[in-house]
């Protein structure tokens, strides 16, 4: 966990984001997905009383579904969905990594 900040800095430097708009877009998708994954995990585990891995898997599906729904409302062409969904998956993966590290 102590290297997470360095990793995020390295990823932001080496990413494809050549303009400030691209970097803001990456950060927004990653942060929103992290927040959604954590919220859905909490709801699934505490309210629905699911075990750890079921909660994480369902939360991941819910987070990516919200990302797809957002892009559908935004009228994004289907051939341009790859990068935003990858950014959503990155944010959700960071959240899962955080949950796993605190769970064990």
N, C-alpha and C positions, 0 to 999 in steps of 0.2 A: 504494500500500500504506500510505502514511503516514496516509491519511484513513480507513482501514478502521475504526479504533476509533471515530472520530466518527460514521461511518455506522451502525455497530452500535448506538451509543448513541441516535442519532436514531430508528432503527427500533424500538428498545425503548420509547422515549418515545411514539412515534406509533402503536404497534401497538394492536390491539384488546384487549390484556391489561389489563383493568380490575382484576382481582384478582391477588394474589400467586400463586395456584394456576395461573392462565392463563399468567403470565409464566414460571413454573417449567416448565410444560408446553412452551411455545415454546422455551425454552432447552435443555431435554432433547432434544427432537426435532432441533433444529438442530445441537447438539453431537454427538449420536450419529450423525447422518447425515454430518457432516463427517468424523468418525473412520472410519466405514465406507467412505465414498467414497475417502478417502486410502489405507486399508488395501487395498481391492479394486484400486485403481489400481496400487499397488505390486506386488501379487501378479500382476496381469494383465501388467504391463510387464516385470517381472523374471523371474518364474517361467514364465509362458506365452510370453514373448518377443514380445508384440504391440506394434504401433507406438503412438504417443502417443494419437491420436484413437480408435483401436479400444479401447485400454485404458480411456480415459475413458468412452466410450459403454457398454461392457460393465459398468464399475464403477457407472455411474449406474443401469443396469437392475437390477443386483444390489442396490444400496442401496435402491431403491424397492421391490423385491420383498421384502426383509427388513422394510421398514416396513409393507407390506401384510400380510405374514405375522404380524407382531407384533399388528397391529390385528385380524386374524382370530382369533388366539388369545385376545385380550382381549374377543372377542364384541362388537365395535363395530358398530352398525347401519350399513348401506351408505350411508344418507343423511348420516352424520356422518363420512365418510372424507375429505372434501375438505380441511378445515383441517389435519389431521395430515399428509396427503400433501404439502400445500403447504409445511408446515414442514420436512418431510424434503427436499423439492426445494430449498428455500432453503439448507439446510445443505450439500447436495451441490453446489449452484451456487457457494457460497463456496469449497468445496474445489477445484472445477474452476478457479475464478478464481485461486486460489493456485497451483495446478499450472501453469497457463498462464503466469502471471507469472514463475515460476521456470524454466520450460522455455525461454522466449525470452530 
